[in-house]
Amino acid sequence: MKVIGTVGLPGSGKGEAAAVAREKGVPVVTMGDVIREACRERGFDPAEHHGEMARTLREEGGPAAIAERSLPLIESELESNNVVLVDGLRSDVELDRFREAFGDEFLLVSIEAPFETRAGRLLERDRDDSDVDREALRDREERELGFGMGEVMDDADVVVDNTETLSAFRERVRAILDEDVGSLTEDGYVTVADASGIGGGPADEVDAGDAR
């Protein structure tokens, strides 16, 4: 059994990692979907109230509220799958909750790239105004970091510098999903805290521009 969590700022490549997982038949539990579902349950538009609902859930249920809501989904998937990807950790409290729940079977992967690289990707994607307005993007990232995302990235078991080609990044993600992290220890774009691929300790610091 392995639960693989991902963390990263907008445009880093978390969505692409999730896409690779789905292609391989690995179930993906997206923490953002938990928030969107809470919006729908309460009659709010997820596109407009996502951030507000995230704050509300944490105010009502504590800082680990979104992780708590994700746990039953993860555990359900583990009943019939050996690997589950959890997309989008945002706080050290969430990280602590997952490590408490899954112990050494939880592996945290930080996906990183410099601001301008990520901004260019978001410009191409052009989902909303914050993707094309650099100041809005910086404000959005400050909100993300305000939840404690920087601390989570610093405590990752594996750091992937996603500044090479898309195909190379996807190959690295496949190796992680195949629980073959050890094969990446000589990869200059990956830093692994534990060559065995077992979670529980932070990776050595890497230079990923101003991704943090």
Sequence and secondary structure as in RCSB ss.txt:
>XXXX:A:sequence
MKVIGTVGLPGSGKGEAAAVAREKGVPVVTMGDVIREACRERGFDPAEHHGEMARTLREEGGPAAIAERSLPLIE
SELESNNVVLVDGLRSDVELDRFREAFGDEFLLVSIEAPFETRAGRLLERDRDDSDVDREALRDREERELGFGMG
EVMDDADVVVDNTETLSAFRERVRAILDEDVGSLTEDGYVTVADASGIGGGPADEVDAGDAR
>XXXX:A:secstr
 EEEEEE  TTSSHHHHHHHHHHTT  EEEHHHHHHHHHHHTT  HHHHHHHHHHHHHHHH TTHHHHHHHHHHH
HHHTT SEEEEE    HHHHHHHHHHHGGGEEEEEEE  HHHHHHHHHHH  SHHHH HHHHHHHHHHHHHTTHH
HHHHT SEEEE  S HHHHHHHHHHHHTT GGGGTT TTEEES TT   SS       TT  
